[in-house]
Amino acid sequence: MTIMSINSKTVALTLMTMTMSFNVFSATIIEATWAGSEGWSIFDEDGNAPLGEIFDQGSVGGQDGLRIEADDDGVVGDKVFTTAAGFTGDYTPGAVPAHVALLGVQSIKFDFYSAVTGPFGKPSYLDLYFHSSVAGGIWRCNVLPSINVGWSTLSVNLASGGAPGPWYSMNGRTSSDWLSDLAAVDEIGFMINYQPGVADQIYGIDNFSLDDVAVPEPEEYAMLAMLAISLGFVFRDKLNAHMATVLAFAQK
């Protein structure tokens, strides 16, 4: 019984700690909700006139958001981005507002809308990206596989133990440049290639935020589920033992 008691406490404490770390201490550092104008911009990927156009605080998918419209041959993509204060600067731990000073920017969360147009109903590609003022570093993360028709909610980790993780560089920056580039972000947004030869494409962005907590990886969710199952077995056995004692006493 003593060993069972220790195990149950250990499992319960671990489960509680993991759950709290996933949820309780998270905080949004800054968020664009498009309740008013958020001042985002659009250019093609070379900084020239864009193929599509955006409507700040436009109606898209039944809600306010950044509306993107395009008719495109799919050859050149656009970048839709912000350089607003709060979304730019030093993303590394210790450099953001006081309530998250020890954590830094850990993840980026956003909603993306894709209307039912063309054969796929979503862009040819969609990358989350940021630009650094250090040597013009550009880092991208492919989010297209997680996009569905309609609204999709996504979270992408930015901190991976000091390594880029799923992020990749388009201009020769390496993992040794990752932290220095994170310390000088001057532009963040999306790079989007539209569906080739499809008219009246509509996309949208909403609830774009920088957060101070990383998104749990799939293996962490699996560990949490296993701990929950283990806790159930432990307490089930203890409950059965107590019930047997009660029944034995009642039969006397």
Secondary structure, DSSP 8 states (H G I E B T S, - for coil): -HHHHHHHHHHHHHHHHHHHHHHTT--EEEEE--SS----EEEETTSS--SSEEEEEEEETTEEEEEEEEEE-SSS-EEEEE--BTTBB--STTSS-GGGTTT---EEEEEEEE-S-TTTSS-SEEEEEEEESSTT-EEEEE-GGG--SEEEEEEEE--BTTB-TT-EESSS--GGGHHHHHTTEEEEEEEEE--TTEEEEEEEEEEEEEESS----HHHHHHHHHHHHHHHHHHHHHHHHHHHHHHHHHT-
